[in-house]
Amino acid sequence: MKALVTGATGFIGSHLAVELIKRGYQVTCLVRKTSNLRWIEGLDVTLVYGDCEDEGSLQALPAGFDYIFHLAGLTKAKRAEDFFRANAGATDNLLKTLVAQGGDVKRFLYLSSLAAVGPNRNGTASTEATEPAPVSNYGRSKLEGERITLRYGNNIPYTVIRPPAVYGPRDRDLFLFFKMVKRGFYPYWGKCYYSLLYVDDLVRGIVDAAEAKSARGGTFFLSDGMVYSNDEVVNEIAQVLGTRAVRIRVPRPLMTVIARLSEALTRNASIVSDDRLNDFRYPRWVCDAGKALRDYGFTSKVTIKEGIKWTADWYRIHQWL
């Protein structure tokens, strides 16, 4: 089987490339000429240079792929138009190219996010029946990417996956908390609750969904099935690092000031941004993965204790911590 992966140089995409190779796929990675290839160097993959944001560059894309895994996009940006160009417009460009090629694609898998649906409004976990109400430009752009994917459904069979917060080796977002906890503190703006998923479980769930006939045309939340408070996550990290962390209470109005200062002082977009604070202001980000279990048998295998330990070990080995 031939698979194309966009976003393969990123955190999740590089793990997906490894999973596909393990399953015997011939893997092609669509990468920009400016991409850092360090996470896929040495892997048995073919590189094709192009940019989903530039439709013309996709003319170099060969035809004949059985599966398309579209993970490329932005999780951090300073402007709304950047999110929509990368997460929605780029998806449209890729699908338009695939339709023009006229190949027999078995499945187009679009990696979305819990942010596309938004936080829990009534205290219950989000399901696929929950009406989307994203609260950030990031979430709105991912939802638009979903809608574009569905519009091409008559030409290309699709599956949409909505993960919650994902963690594991190479992740830089939760890594910020590892660094702070190691230094003995962490920011606290009230009790919050989250669904989580270890990256190995996610990429396995992605490939299983693409291969399953029962997942065709479906949208699925994935998680490890548990609900974690922010204190529980920090405690797990502190136990692994052998330290204690003190809460530094951050008033919500001050969060906005910190985010805007961070954006002003950094060249690159940060996860601590004015837009992403629209997500952080809500205390419950929990999803129910029951439909994925029922429809194609997805279950997670990695507990938070295992996942946090393996992630911390990787950070240590690579001298991030």
Secondary structure by P-SEA (a helix, b strand, c coil): cbbbbcccccaaaaaaaaaaaaaccbbbbbccccccccccccccbbbbbbbcccccccccccccccbbbccccccccccaaaaaaaccaaaaaaaaaaaaacccccbbbbbbccccccccccccccccccccccccaaaaaaaaaaaaaaaacccccbbbbbbccccccccccaaaaaaaaaacbbbbccccccccccaaaaaaaaaaaaaccccccccccccccccccaaaaaaaaaaaacbbbbbbcccaaaaaaaaaaaaaaccccccccaaaaaaaccccbbbbaaaaaaaccccccccaaaaaaaaaaaaaaaccc
